[in-house]
Amino acid sequence: MGKKKELSEDLRVRIVDAHKQGKGYKKISKQFEVPVAMVQSIIKKFKNFGTVKNLTGRGRKAKMSLRDARKLVRKVADNPRISSKALLSELKKSGTNISRSTLKRTLHRAGLRGCRPRKTPLLTAKHRAARLAFARSHLDEDPRF
C-alpha cells in the first residue's frame, strides 16, 4: 500500500537531525509518530541527494517547448484565419512534431479558441480607399441624398 500523506519539510528535517544525533529508526519513528519505513526512506533520500525537499523532474516532459508555444500564439495573433493544418506543417518544418490536440491545447492555454471565420472578408485597404473617395466626392450633396 502506498503513502497516505506527505510529511512536511520541517518534520523531514527534524527526522534527519535525529538520525545525525545517533538515534535509531525505531526511536525516531516513535518520537515523531511516523512509520519506520517512512523514516528509512527519508534518511535514504537525504544520503543520496543531500536534501529532504521534493525533487523536480516528475511527470511527462513537454513535447513542445515554451519558445515554440509563444511562436505559435504569435502566428495565430498575426493571422487569426490560419488553419490548424497550416500551423502543424509550419511546426513540422521547424522540427517539432505534435498532434492536432496538443496544438489546440496550447492555444487554449493562451486564451485562443477555435471558431469558424466569417464568410465575408474584412475590408481591405483598397475598399477603404474607394469608400473614402466616394464620401469625398459627395461631400457637397444634399443631406437627403
OpenMM code with the backbone's topology and positions (N, CA, C; nanometers):
from openmm import Vec3, app, unit

residues = "MET GLY LYS LYS LYS GLU LEU SER GLU ASP LEU ARG VAL ARG ILE VAL ASP ALA HIS LYS GLN GLY LYS GLY TYR LYS LYS ILE SER LYS GLN PHE GLU VAL PRO VAL ALA MET VAL GLN SER ILE ILE LYS LYS PHE LYS ASN PHE GLY THR VAL LYS ASN LEU THR GLY ARG GLY ARG LYS ALA LYS MET SER LEU ARG ASP ALA ARG LYS LEU VAL ARG LYS VAL ALA ASP ASN PRO ARG ILE SER SER LYS ALA LEU LEU SER GLU LEU LYS LYS SER GLY THR ASN ILE SER ARG SER THR LEU LYS ARG THR LEU HIS ARG ALA GLY LEU ARG GLY CYS ARG PRO ARG LYS THR PRO LEU LEU THR ALA LYS HIS ARG ALA ALA ARG LEU ALA PHE ALA ARG SER HIS LEU ASP GLU ASP PRO ARG PHE".split()
positions = [
    Vec3(0.0844, -0.1180, 0.0000),
    Vec3(0.0000, 0.0000, 0.0000),
    Vec3(0.0889, 0.1243, 0.0000),
    Vec3(0.0515, 0.2270, -0.0753),
    Vec3(0.1307, 0.3484, -0.0894),
    Vec3(0.1159, 0.4426, 0.0285),
    Vec3(0.1867, 0.5544, 0.0191),
    Vec3(0.1814, 0.6543, 0.1261),
    Vec3(0.0443, 0.7193, 0.1332),
    Vec3(0.0015, 0.7499, 0.2537),
    Vec3(-0.1279, 0.8146, 0.2738),
    Vec3(-0.1152, 0.9665, 0.2625),
    Vec3(-0.0077, 1.0207, 0.3197),
    Vec3(0.0099, 1.1652, 0.3178),
    Vec3(0.1586, 1.1974, 0.3074),
    Vec3(0.1868, 1.3188, 0.2714),
    Vec3(0.3254, 1.3631, 0.2599),
    Vec3(0.3616, 1.4390, 0.3859),
    Vec3(0.4779, 1.4127, 0.4397),
    Vec3(0.5226, 1.4829, 0.5600),
    Vec3(0.5726, 1.6220, 0.5240),
    Vec3(0.5600, 1.7137, 0.6186),
    Vec3(0.6076, 1.8496, 0.5942),
    Vec3(0.7604, 1.8494, 0.5874),
    Vec3(0.8132, 1.9490, 0.5231),
    Vec3(0.9581, 1.9582, 0.5077),
    Vec3(1.0260, 1.9751, 0.6436),
    Vec3(0.9617, 2.0493, 0.7324),
    Vec3(1.0161, 2.0725, 0.8662),
    Vec3(1.0308, 1.9400, 0.9421),
    Vec3(0.9284, 1.8553, 0.9338),
    Vec3(0.9323, 1.7265, 1.0028),
    Vec3(1.0409, 1.6368, 0.9435),
    Vec3(1.0574, 1.6407, 0.8110),
    Vec3(1.1629, 1.5607, 0.7479),
    Vec3(1.3015, 1.6064, 0.7924),
    Vec3(1.3187, 1.7385, 0.8091),
    Vec3(1.4475, 1.7920, 0.8562),
    Vec3(1.4734, 1.7449, 0.9992),
    Vec3(1.3691, 1.7455, 1.0834),
    Vec3(1.3859, 1.7005, 1.2236),
    Vec3(1.4186, 1.5515, 1.2299),
    Vec3(1.3614, 1.4707, 1.1389),
    Vec3(1.3924, 1.3276, 1.1349),
    Vec3(1.5394, 1.3070, 1.0989),
    Vec3(1.5895, 1.3825, 1.0013),
    Vec3(1.7301, 1.3707, 0.9612),
    Vec3(1.8214, 1.4166, 1.0748),
    Vec3(1.7843, 1.5240, 1.1445),
    Vec3(1.8645, 1.5713, 1.2584),
    Vec3(1.8715, 1.4660, 1.3681),
    Vec3(1.7599, 1.4003, 1.3952),
    Vec3(1.7579, 1.2947, 1.4964),
    Vec3(1.8486, 1.1789, 1.4548),
    Vec3(1.8512, 1.1470, 1.3277),
    Vec3(1.9380, 1.0400, 1.2774),
    Vec3(2.0853, 1.0799, 1.2916),
    Vec3(2.1150, 1.2078, 1.2657),
    Vec3(2.2532, 1.2550, 1.2792),
    Vec3(2.3007, 1.2492, 1.4235),
    Vec3(2.2060, 1.2630, 1.5168),
    Vec3(2.2397, 1.2561, 1.6589),
    Vec3(2.2644, 1.1124, 1.7050),
    Vec3(2.2369, 1.0158, 1.6178),
    Vec3(2.2668, 0.8767, 1.6502),
    Vec3(2.1459, 0.7957, 1.6929),
    Vec3(2.0276, 0.8486, 1.6851),
    Vec3(1.9081, 0.7727, 1.7218),
    Vec3(1.8776, 0.6689, 1.6139),
    Vec3(1.8179, 0.5589, 1.6554),
    Vec3(1.7813, 0.4530, 1.5625),
    Vec3(1.6489, 0.4823, 1.4938),
    Vec3(1.6213, 0.4026, 1.3916),
    Vec3(1.4976, 0.4222, 1.3148),
    Vec3(1.3729, 0.4067, 1.4006),
    Vec3(1.3718, 0.3054, 1.4878),
    Vec3(1.2525, 0.2805, 1.5697),
    Vec3(1.2277, 0.3938, 1.6684),
    Vec3(1.3344, 0.4455, 1.7300),
    Vec3(1.3180, 0.5561, 1.8256),
    Vec3(1.2666, 0.6816, 1.7550),
    Vec3(1.3227, 0.7087, 1.6370),
    Vec3(1.2778, 0.8249, 1.5590),
    Vec3(1.1314, 0.8065, 1.5202),
    Vec3(1.0956, 0.6841, 1.4820),
    Vec3(0.9587, 0.6536, 1.4421),
    Vec3(0.8602, 0.6792, 1.5560),
    Vec3(0.8954, 0.6357, 1.6750),
    Vec3(0.8078, 0.6581, 1.7916),
    Vec3(0.8019, 0.8058, 1.8298),
    Vec3(0.9175, 0.8725, 1.8234),
    Vec3(0.9245, 1.0134, 1.8627),
    Vec3(0.8346, 1.1015, 1.7745),
    Vec3(0.8382, 1.0789, 1.6435),
    Vec3(0.7616, 1.1638, 1.5516),
    Vec3(0.6310, 1.1002, 1.5038),
    Vec3(0.6019, 0.9792, 1.5524),
    Vec3(0.4792, 0.9070, 1.5205),
    Vec3(0.4600, 0.8891, 1.3695),
    Vec3(0.5643, 0.8380, 1.3066),
    Vec3(0.5582, 0.8049, 1.1645),
    Vec3(0.6080, 0.6617, 1.1483),
    Vec3(0.5705, 0.5924, 1.0418),
    Vec3(0.6166, 0.4549, 1.0217),
    Vec3(0.7686, 0.4463, 1.0043),
    Vec3(0.8239, 0.3323, 1.0442),
    Vec3(0.9679, 0.3110, 1.0337),
    Vec3(1.0119, 0.3174, 0.8867),
    Vec3(0.9293, 0.2632, 0.7976),
    Vec3(0.9642, 0.2637, 0.6552),
    Vec3(0.9759, 0.4062, 0.6020),
    Vec3(0.8912, 0.4957, 0.6528),
    Vec3(0.8969, 0.6349, 0.6085),
    Vec3(1.0254, 0.7013, 0.6578),
    Vec3(1.0642, 0.6699, 0.7814),
    Vec3(1.1899, 0.7236, 0.8361),
    Vec3(1.3061, 0.6746, 0.7509),
    Vec3(1.3040, 0.5455, 0.7162),
    Vec3(1.4111, 0.4897, 0.6341),
    Vec3(1.4199, 0.5590, 0.4987),
    Vec3(1.3029, 0.5792, 0.4354),
    Vec3(1.3052, 0.6402, 0.3019),
    Vec3(1.3513, 0.7856, 0.3075),
    Vec3(1.3150, 0.8587, 0.4125),
    Vec3(1.3585, 0.9990, 0.4258),
    Vec3(1.5096, 1.0064, 0.4435),
    Vec3(1.5633, 0.9195, 0.5268),
    Vec3(1.7081, 0.9202, 0.5525),
    Vec3(1.7846, 0.8734, 0.4285),
    Vec3(1.7302, 0.7739, 0.3585),
    Vec3(1.7938, 0.7261, 0.2359),
    Vec3(1.7994, 0.8370, 0.1309),
    Vec3(1.6887, 0.9109, 0.1182),
    Vec3(1.6839, 1.0213, 0.0231),
    Vec3(1.7856, 1.1293, 0.0615),
    Vec3(1.7975, 1.1574, 0.1906),
    Vec3(1.8936, 1.2581, 0.2364),
    Vec3(2.0361, 1.2150, 0.2055),
    Vec3(2.0655, 1.0861, 0.2251),
    Vec3(2.2009, 1.0372, 0.1977),
    Vec3(2.2337, 1.0417, 0.0477),
    Vec3(2.1335, 1.0111, -0.0359),
    Vec3(2.1571, 1.0091, -0.1807),
    Vec3(2.1665, 1.1482, -0.2418),
    Vec3(2.0758, 1.2384, -0.2003),
    Vec3(2.0652, 1.3687, -0.2668),
    Vec3(2.1077, 1.4871, -0.1794),
    Vec3(2.1269, 1.4647, -0.0499),
    Vec3(2.1701, 1.5717, 0.0387),
    Vec3(2.0618, 1.6725, 0.0716),
    Vec3(1.9360, 1.6368, 0.0470),
    Vec3(1.8248, 1.7272, 0.0754),
    Vec3(1.7006, 1.6445, 0.1080),
    Vec3(1.6068, 1.7101, 0.1761),
    Vec3(1.4795, 1.6445, 0.2060),
    Vec3(1.3659, 1.7102, 0.1282),
    Vec3(1.3995, 1.8077, 0.0442),
    Vec3(1.2974, 1.8754, -0.0365),
    Vec3(1.2479, 1.7835, -0.1470),
    Vec3(1.1300, 1.8153, -0.2007),
    Vec3(1.0773, 1.7397, -0.3142),
    Vec3(1.1646, 1.7654, -0.4353),
    Vec3(1.2015, 1.6599, -0.5046),
    Vec3(1.2879, 1.6731, -0.6212),
    Vec3(1.2054, 1.7051, -0.7444),
    Vec3(1.2657, 1.7762, -0.8378),
    Vec3(1.1961, 1.8099, -0.9615),
    Vec3(1.2080, 1.6933, -1.0591),
    Vec3(1.1373, 1.7031, -1.1692),
    Vec3(1.1510, 1.6034, -1.2730),
    Vec3(1.0388, 1.5028, -1.2749),
    Vec3(0.9294, 1.5288, -1.2044),
    Vec3(0.8181, 1.4354, -1.2061),
    Vec3(0.7277, 1.4678, -1.3242),
    Vec3(0.6659, 1.3680, -1.3787),
    Vec3(0.5717, 1.3884, -1.4875),
    Vec3(0.6374, 1.3803, -1.6242),
    Vec3(0.5523, 1.3780, -1.7225),
    Vec3(0.5999, 1.3657, -1.8595),
    Vec3(0.6573, 1.4980, -1.9087),
    Vec3(0.7626, 1.4889, -1.9846),
    Vec3(0.8236, 1.6091, -2.0414),
    Vec3(0.7354, 1.6624, -2.1544),
    Vec3(0.7334, 1.7933, -2.1705),
    Vec3(0.6507, 1.8556, -2.2733),
    Vec3(0.7068, 1.8265, -2.4120),
    Vec3(0.6176, 1.7974, -2.5076),
    Vec3(0.6614, 1.7710, -2.6447),
    Vec3(0.6977, 1.9004, -2.7161),
    Vec3(0.6366, 2.0116, -2.6705),
    Vec3(0.6583, 2.1402, -2.7359),
    Vec3(0.7235, 2.2350, -2.6359),
    Vec3(0.8283, 2.3007, -2.6782),
    Vec3(0.8985, 2.3917, -2.5884),
    Vec3(0.8161, 2.5199, -2.5690),
    Vec3(0.8484, 2.5932, -2.4643),
    Vec3(0.7793, 2.7194, -2.4382),
    Vec3(0.8039, 2.8188, -2.5514),
    Vec3(0.9211, 2.8118, -2.6095),
    Vec3(0.9560, 2.9012, -2.7204),
    Vec3(0.8653, 2.8746, -2.8412),
    Vec3(0.8455, 2.7452, -2.8712),
    Vec3(0.7579, 2.7084, -2.9827),
    Vec3(0.6134, 2.7493, -2.9550),
    Vec3(0.5709, 2.7369, -2.8282),
    Vec3(0.4332, 2.7741, -2.7924),
    Vec3(0.4120, 2.9240, -2.8130),
    Vec3(0.5090, 3.0058, -2.7720),
    Vec3(0.4978, 3.1510, -2.7913),
    Vec3(0.4959, 3.1854, -2.9394),
    Vec3(0.5788, 3.1161, -3.0166),
    Vec3(0.5847, 3.1384, -3.1607),
    Vec3(0.4500, 3.1057, -3.2257),
    Vec3(0.3897, 2.9972, -3.1800),
    Vec3(0.2603, 2.9542, -3.2306),
    Vec3(0.1524, 3.0572, -3.2012),
    Vec3(0.1491, 3.1066, -3.0783),
    Vec3(0.0494, 3.2068, -3.0381),
    Vec3(0.0687, 3.3350, -3.1172),
    Vec3(0.1941, 3.3711, -3.1416),
    Vec3(0.2226, 3.4923, -3.2190),
    Vec3(0.1729, 3.4777, -3.3629),
    Vec3(0.1915, 3.3591, -3.4210),
    Vec3(0.1443, 3.3354, -3.5577),
    Vec3(-0.0078, 3.3472, -3.5657),
    Vec3(-0.0771, 3.2928, -3.4671),
    Vec3(-0.2233, 3.2977, -3.4680),
    Vec3(-0.2716, 3.4410, -3.4440),
    Vec3(-0.2003, 3.5145, -3.3607),
    Vec3(-0.2386, 3.6539, -3.3363),
    Vec3(-0.2194, 3.7378, -3.4629),
    Vec3(-0.1139, 3.7102, -3.5385),
    Vec3(-0.0886, 3.7828, -3.6627),
    Vec3(-0.1909, 3.7477, -3.7707),
    Vec3(-0.2261, 3.6194, -3.7775),
    Vec3(-0.3197, 3.5735, -3.8804),
    Vec3(-0.4243, 3.4822, -3.8154),
    Vec3(-0.5347, 3.5387, -3.7631),
    Vec3(-0.6346, 3.4570, -3.6942),
    Vec3(-0.7059, 3.3560, -3.7842),
    Vec3(-0.7006, 3.3746, -3.9151),
    Vec3(-0.7709, 3.2852, -4.0071),
    Vec3(-0.6884, 3.1619, -4.0453),
    Vec3(-0.5678, 3.1489, -3.9933),
    Vec3(-0.4814, 3.0364, -4.0286),
    Vec3(-0.5402, 2.9061, -3.9722),
    Vec3(-0.5290, 2.7984, -4.0481),
    Vec3(-0.5860, 2.6705, -4.0055),
    Vec3(-0.4865, 2.5936, -3.9201),
    Vec3(-0.5385, 2.4955, -3.8459),
    Vec3(-0.4511, 2.4152, -3.7611),
    Vec3(-0.3582, 2.3284, -3.8470),
    Vec3(-0.4044, 2.2866, -3.9640),
    Vec3(-0.3179, 2.2082, -4.0541),
    Vec3(-0.1976, 2.2899, -4.0982),
    Vec3(-0.2211, 2.4168, -4.1312),
    Vec3(-0.1107, 2.5041, -4.1730),
    Vec3(-0.0122, 2.5250, -4.0584),
    Vec3(-0.0657, 2.5429, -3.9380),
    Vec3(0.0218, 2.5611, -3.8215),
    Vec3(0.1053, 2.4359, -3.7965),
    Vec3(0.0419, 2.3181, -3.8082),
    Vec3(0.1140, 2.1924, -3.7871),
    Vec3(0.2259, 2.1745, -3.8896),
    Vec3(0.1984, 2.2102, -4.0142),
    Vec3(0.3027, 2.1955, -4.1163),
    Vec3(0.4189, 2.2903, -4.0909),
    Vec3(0.3896, 2.4111, -4.0427),
    Vec3(0.4980, 2.5058, -4.0104),
    Vec3(0.5814, 2.4557, -3.8930),
    Vec3(0.5134, 2.3979, -3.7931),
    Vec3(0.5873, 2.3430, -3.6791),
    Vec3(0.6729, 2.2240, -3.7213),
    Vec3(0.6201, 2.1428, -3.8130),
    Vec3(0.6946, 2.0266, -3.8608),
    Vec3(0.8223, 2.0708, -3.9314),
    Vec3(0.8134, 2.1823, -4.0054),
    Vec3(0.9323, 2.2346, -4.0745),
    Vec3(1.0399, 2.2762, -3.9756),
    Vec3(0.9971, 2.3296, -3.8598),
    Vec3(1.0936, 2.3737, -3.7595),
    Vec3(1.1439, 2.2583, -3.6731),
    Vec3(1.0890, 2.1361, -3.6964),
    Vec3(1.1402, 2.0192, -3.6243),
    Vec3(1.0556, 1.9739, -3.5080),
    Vec3(0.9387, 2.0336, -3.4858),
    Vec3(0.8503, 1.9940, -3.3772),
    Vec3(0.7348, 1.9148, -3.4348),
    Vec3(0.7227, 1.7893, -3.3929),
    Vec3(0.6175, 1.7025, -3.4445),
    Vec3(0.5162, 1.6775, -3.3326),
    Vec3(0.4005, 1.7451, -3.3384),
    Vec3(0.2983, 1.7303, -3.2353),
    Vec3(0.1647, 1.6973, -3.3013),
    Vec3(0.0697, 1.6552, -3.2195),
    Vec3(-0.0628, 1.6232, -3.2719),
    Vec3(-0.1497, 1.7486, -3.2751),
    Vec3(-0.2631, 1.7356, -3.3417),
    Vec3(-0.3561, 1.8479, -3.3528),
    Vec3(-0.4137, 1.8839, -3.2153),
    Vec3(-0.4396, 1.7821, -3.1326),
    Vec3(-0.4957, 1.8090, -2.9992),
    Vec3(-0.3958, 1.8835, -2.9110),
    Vec3(-0.2671, 1.8525, -2.9239),
    Vec3(-0.1647, 1.9256, -2.8484),
    Vec3(-0.1602, 2.0708, -2.8931),
    Vec3(-0.1724, 2.0911, -3.0224),
    Vec3(-0.1744, 2.2266, -3.0778),
    Vec3(-0.2929, 2.3051, -3.0218),
    Vec3(-0.4114, 2.2443, -3.0239),
    Vec3(-0.5309, 2.3114, -2.9732),
    Vec3(-0.5194, 2.3400, -2.8240),
    Vec3(-0.4655, 2.2446, -2.7489),
    Vec3(-0.4486, 2.2626, -2.6039),
    Vec3(-0.3560, 2.3800, -2.5744),
    Vec3(-0.2504, 2.3926, -2.6516),
    Vec3(-0.1553, 2.5033, -2.6344),
    Vec3(-0.2232, 2.6365, -2.6612),
    Vec3(-0.3038, 2.6435, -2.7666),
    Vec3(-0.3740, 2.7676, -2.7997),
    Vec3(-0.4813, 2.7994, -2.6951),
    Vec3(-0.5470, 2.6964, -2.6414),
    Vec3(-0.6484, 2.7184, -2.5375),
    Vec3(-0.5853, 2.7787, -2.4125),
    Vec3(-0.4659, 2.7273, -2.3767),
    Vec3(-0.3977, 2.7816, -2.2587),
    Vec3(-0.3645, 2.9296, -2.2765),
    Vec3(-0.3418, 2.9704, -2.4013),
    Vec3(-0.3097, 3.1106, -2.4308),
    Vec3(-0.4355, 3.1956, -2.4443),
    Vec3(-0.5536, 3.1332, -2.4270),
    Vec3(-0.6791, 3.2082, -2.4344),
    Vec3(-0.7348, 3.2200, -2.5746),
    Vec3(-0.6828, 3.1405, -2.6671),
    Vec3(-0.7310, 3.1441, -2.8052),
    Vec3(-0.8201, 3.0238, -2.8301),
    Vec3(-0.9419, 3.0486, -2.8740),
    Vec3(-1.0373, 2.9415, -2.9009),
    Vec3(-1.0622, 2.9326, -3.0505),
    Vec3(-1.0867, 2.8131, -3.0987),
    Vec3(-1.1132, 2.7933, -3.2402),
    Vec3(-1.2573, 2.8273, -3.2737),
    Vec3(-1.2792, 2.8942, -3.3844),
    Vec3(-1.4145, 2.9244, -3.4308),
    Vec3(-1.4099, 2.9397, -3.5823),
    Vec3(-1.5271, 2.9327, -3.6423),
    Vec3(-1.5332, 2.9459, -3.7881),
    Vec3(-1.5099, 3.0916, -3.8269),
    Vec3(-1.4322, 3.1141, -3.9298),
    Vec3(-1.4110, 3.2530, -3.9742),
    Vec3(-1.5368, 3.3067, -4.0419),
    Vec3(-1.5540, 3.4366, -4.0396),
    Vec3(-1.6727, 3.4948, -4.1035),
    Vec3(-1.6644, 3.4755, -4.2535),
    Vec3(-1.7832, 3.4610, -4.3154),
    Vec3(-1.7871, 3.4290, -4.4580),
    Vec3(-1.7403, 3.5464, -4.5438),
    Vec3(-1.7796, 3.6672, -4.5036),
    Vec3(-1.7364, 3.7827, -4.5809),
    Vec3(-1.6052, 3.8332, -4.5235),
    Vec3(-1.5055, 3.8548, -4.6052),
    Vec3(-1.3776, 3.9024, -4.5522),
    Vec3(-1.3902, 4.0468, -4.5025),
    Vec3(-1.3009, 4.0840, -4.4150),
    Vec3(-1.2977, 4.2203, -4.3630),
    Vec3(-1.2566, 4.3169, -4.4739),
    Vec3(-1.2794, 4.4458, -4.4507),
    Vec3(-1.2444, 4.5463, -4.5517),
    Vec3(-1.0935, 4.5512, -4.5738),
    Vec3(-1.0555, 4.5582, -4.6995),
    Vec3(-0.9143, 4.5696, -4.7314),
    Vec3(-0.8795, 4.7183, -4.7459),
    Vec3(-0.7539, 4.7480, -4.7640),
    Vec3(-0.7095, 4.8864, -4.7825),
    Vec3(-0.7709, 4.9457, -4.9096),
    Vec3(-0.7869, 4.8644, -5.0132),
    Vec3(-0.8465, 4.9087, -5.1389),
    Vec3(-0.9931, 4.9497, -5.1182),
    Vec3(-1.0668, 4.8686, -5.0406),
    Vec3(-1.2068, 4.9009, -5.0109),
    Vec3(-1.2184, 5.0339, -4.9357),
    Vec3(-1.1312, 5.0508, -4.8360),
    Vec3(-1.1364, 5.1741, -4.7554),
    Vec3(-1.1076, 5.2969, -4.8405),
    Vec3(-1.0112, 5.2841, -4.9300),
    Vec3(-0.9767, 5.3970, -5.0182),
    Vec3(-1.0946, 5.4309, -5.1092),
    Vec3(-1.1627, 5.3295, -5.1622),
    Vec3(-1.2776, 5.3527, -5.2504),
    Vec3(-1.3919, 5.4204, -5.1738),
    Vec3(-1.4177, 5.3768, -5.0518),
    Vec3(-1.5231, 5.4375, -4.9697),
    Vec3(-1.4918, 5.5831, -4.9391),
    Vec3(-1.3649, 5.6101, -4.9077),
    Vec3(-1.3237, 5.7468, -4.8755),
    Vec3(-1.3376, 5.8363, -4.9995),
    Vec3(-1.3003, 5.7852, -5.1138),
    Vec3(-1.3132, 5.8624, -5.2380),
    Vec3(-1.4600, 5.8937, -5.2677),
    Vec3(-1.5475, 5.7956, -5.2469),
    Vec3(-1.6916, 5.8159, -5.2678),
    Vec3(-1.7445, 5.9233, -5.1725),
    Vec3(-1.7047, 5.9150, -5.0458),
    Vec3(-1.7526, 6.0116, -4.9463),
    Vec3(-1.7048, 6.1520, -4.9790),
    Vec3(-1.5811, 6.1648, -5.0228),
    Vec3(-1.5266, 6.2971, -5.0555),
    Vec3(-1.5957, 6.3556, -5.1797),
    Vec3(-1.6272, 6.2708, -5.2755),
    Vec3(-1.6909, 6.3213, -5.3973),
    Vec3(-1.8358, 6.3653, -5.3727),
    Vec3(-1.8965, 6.3162, -5.2662),
    Vec3(-2.0356, 6.3503, -5.2369),
    Vec3(-2.0499, 6.4384, -5.1134),
    Vec3(-1.9462, 6.5103, -5.0781),
    Vec3(-1.9492, 6.5962, -4.9605),
    Vec3(-2.0500, 6.7101, -4.9794),
    Vec3(-2.0571, 6.7690, -5.0973),
    Vec3(-2.1427, 6.8862, -5.1193),
    Vec3(-2.2860, 6.8483, -5.1555),
    Vec3(-2.3196, 6.7191, -5.1502),
    Vec3(-2.4552, 6.6748, -5.1826),
    Vec3(-2.5529, 6.7137, -5.0710),
    Vec3(-2.6799, 6.7132, -5.1046),
    Vec3(-2.7871, 6.7404, -5.0106),
    Vec3(-2.7904, 6.6278, -4.9058),
    Vec3(-2.8148, 6.6559, -4.7772),
    Vec3(-2.8176, 6.5505, -4.6738),
    Vec3(-2.9221, 6.4415, -4.7039),
    Vec3(-3.0282, 6.4760, -4.7757),
    Vec3(-3.1288, 6.3758, -4.8089),
    Vec3(-3.0818, 6.2816, -4.9201),
    Vec3(-2.9677, 6.3083, -4.9844),
    Vec3(-2.9128, 6.2276, -5.0927),
    Vec3(-2.8827, 6.0879, -5.0362),
] * unit.nanometer
topology = app.Topology()
chain = topology.addChain("A")
for resn in residues:
    res = topology.addResidue(resn, chain)
    for name in ("N", "CA", "C"):
        topology.addAtom(name, app.Element.getBySymbol(name[0]), res)
